[in-house]
Amino acid sequence: MRETFNSVTDMVFTGVAWFVGIALALALLAAVSAPRLMKLDADRRQRRGDEHYRKQLQAATDHAITTSVRARLAEPVTDLHHVPAMRVTTGDVIARAHEDFALEVPRDHAAAMLRHRLEFRGHARWPDLITDAFDDEEDQTP
C-alpha cells in the first residue's frame, strides 16, 4: 500500500512540476516576445496612419481637380476657338487638404499626388491644363 501511495504522490508531484515548468517557460516566452509584439503593433499603427494620410491627401487632390473642372465648365463659351484653361495648383491641393481634413501637407507631397491624380483621371494630357505639379518633376531630371 505504501508503494502505491508513493507512486501516486510521485505522479502528482511530477505533474505539478511539469505544469509549473511549462507555466514558467510560457511566462519567459511572453516576457521575451513582448517587446517584439509591441514593435509589430507600432509598425502596424504607423502603416495605418500612413495609409490614412495618403487617402486624405488623395481625396483633397480629387476635390481640388473636380473644383477646377467644374469652374472650367461653368465659364461661358463666347468663342468656339478659345477654350478656357483648367487651372489646378499644388496650392489648391494644400488649401483643400487644410480645409477638408485640417491636414498640413508638404508641397512635394501635394505635387506628387496632384501629378498622380491628373494622370490617373486623364487630365495630364489636356493641352489647356495649367498646373505647377510638373514643375518640380522637370527640375529634378538630370
Secondary structure per residue as TSV (DSSP state, phi and psi in degrees):
chain	resnum	aa	ss	phi	psi
A	1	M	-	360.0	-40.0
A	2	R	H	-61.6	-36.7
A	3	E	H	-66.8	-37.8
A	4	T	H	-65.9	-42.8
A	5	F	H	-61.3	-44.6
A	6	N	H	-64.0	-40.0
A	7	S	H	-69.0	-36.1
A	8	V	H	-68.1	-46.4
A	9	T	H	-66.0	-35.8
A	10	D	H	-62.9	-41.1
A	11	M	H	-65.6	-40.7
A	12	V	H	-64.8	-48.4
A	13	F	H	-64.3	-36.6
A	14	T	H	-65.1	-43.8
A	15	G	H	-62.6	-42.0
A	16	V	H	-65.5	-40.7
A	17	A	H	-62.9	-43.3
A	18	W	H	-62.8	-44.4
A	19	F	H	-60.2	-47.3
A	20	V	H	-64.8	-39.8
A	21	G	H	-63.4	-44.0
A	22	I	H	-66.2	-41.4
A	23	A	H	-61.7	-42.6
A	24	L	H	-65.3	-40.6
A	25	A	H	-63.7	-42.2
A	26	L	H	-66.0	-38.6
A	27	A	H	-64.4	-41.9
A	28	L	H	-64.2	-42.5
A	29	L	H	-62.1	-41.9
A	30	A	H	-64.9	-40.3
A	31	A	H	-67.5	-36.6
A	32	V	H	-75.0	-38.1
A	33	S	H	-87.4	-10.3
A	34	A	H	-58.9	-46.0
A	35	P	H	-62.3	-36.9
A	36	R	H	-65.6	-43.3
A	37	L	H	-64.6	-37.3
A	38	M	H	-65.8	-38.8
A	39	K	H	-66.3	-42.3
A	40	L	H	-61.6	-39.5
A	41	D	H	-66.8	-41.3
A	42	A	H	-65.0	-40.0
A	43	D	H	-63.5	-40.4
A	44	R	H	-64.3	-43.0
A	45	R	H	-64.7	-36.9
A	46	Q	H	-65.0	-44.4
A	47	R	H	-62.7	-40.8
A	48	R	H	-64.0	-40.9
A	49	G	H	-65.9	-40.7
A	50	D	H	-63.4	-41.8
A	51	E	H	-65.9	-39.2
A	52	H	H	-63.6	-43.7
A	53	Y	H	-60.6	-45.6
A	54	R	H	-62.8	-42.1
A	55	K	H	-66.6	-39.5
A	56	Q	H	-66.6	-41.7
A	57	L	H	-64.9	-39.5
A	58	Q	H	-64.2	-42.2
A	59	A	H	-64.2	-42.1
A	60	A	H	-63.8	-39.4
A	61	T	H	-65.6	-45.0
A	62	D	H	-62.3	-38.5
A	63	H	H	-64.0	-41.4
A	64	A	H	-65.0	-41.9
A	65	I	H	-66.2	-44.7
A	66	T	H	-61.8	-41.1
A	67	T	H	-61.3	-41.3
A	68	S	H	-67.0	-42.6
A	69	V	H	-63.7	-43.3
A	70	R	H	-66.0	-37.3
A	71	A	H	-65.4	-39.0
A	72	R	H	-65.7	-43.3
A	73	L	H	-71.6	-22.1
A	74	A	H	-81.3	-16.6
A	75	E	S	-70.0	137.6
A	76	P	-	-70.0	144.5
A	77	V	-	-91.1	113.2
A	78	T	-	-107.5	-25.8
A	79	D	-	-133.8	121.3
A	80	L	T	-68.1	-18.5
A	81	H	T	-91.6	-7.6
A	82	H	-	-117.4	116.4
A	83	V	-	-102.3	127.9
A	84	P	-	-63.0	141.2
A	85	A	-	-76.7	150.8
A	86	M	E	-95.9	122.8
A	87	R	E	-114.8	122.8
A	88	V	-	-146.8	128.7
A	89	T	-	-122.3	169.3
A	90	T	H	-65.2	-29.6
A	91	G	H	-63.0	-36.8
A	92	D	H	-62.7	-41.4
A	93	V	H	-66.1	-44.7
A	94	I	H	-62.4	-43.9
A	95	A	H	-64.7	-41.6
A	96	R	H	-66.0	-39.7
A	97	A	H	-64.3	-38.6
A	98	H	H	-69.0	-43.0
A	99	E	H	-67.9	-47.5
A	100	D	H	-78.1	-39.6
A	101	F	H	-124.6	3.5
A	102	A	-	51.7	44.9
A	103	L	-	-109.1	125.3
A	104	E	-	-88.8	115.7
A	105	V	-	-115.4	128.2
A	106	P	-	-66.8	152.3
A	107	R	H	-59.8	-39.4
A	108	D	H	-68.2	-34.3
A	109	H	H	-67.1	-43.0
A	110	A	H	-63.4	-42.0
A	111	A	H	-65.8	-42.3
A	112	A	H	-64.1	-44.0
A	113	M	H	-68.4	-36.9
A	114	L	H	-64.7	-43.3
A	115	R	H	-58.1	-47.7
A	116	H	H	-60.9	-47.3
A	117	R	H	-73.0	-33.3
A	118	L	H	-64.8	-41.8
A	119	E	H	-68.2	-41.8
A	120	F	H	-62.7	-41.7
A	121	R	H	-85.2	-4.3
A	122	G	T	86.5	8.4
A	123	H	-	-85.2	-15.7
A	124	A	T	-66.0	-24.0
A	125	R	T	-90.2	-3.5
A	126	W	-	-66.4	129.5
A	127	P	T	-70.9	-20.2
A	128	D	T	-103.8	22.5
A	129	L	E	-82.7	128.7
A	130	I	E	-115.3	114.4
A	131	T	-	-152.2	158.3
A	132	D	S	-107.5	9.8
A	133	A	T	-67.2	-30.9
A	134	F	T	-91.9	-5.2
A	135	D	H	-64.8	-44.5
A	136	D	H	-63.7	-36.7
A	137	E	H	-67.0	-39.2
A	138	E	H	-69.7	-32.9
A	139	D	H	-68.9	-26.3
A	140	Q	H	-88.4	-14.5
A	141	T	-	-74.1	136.1
A	142	P	-	-76.8	360.0
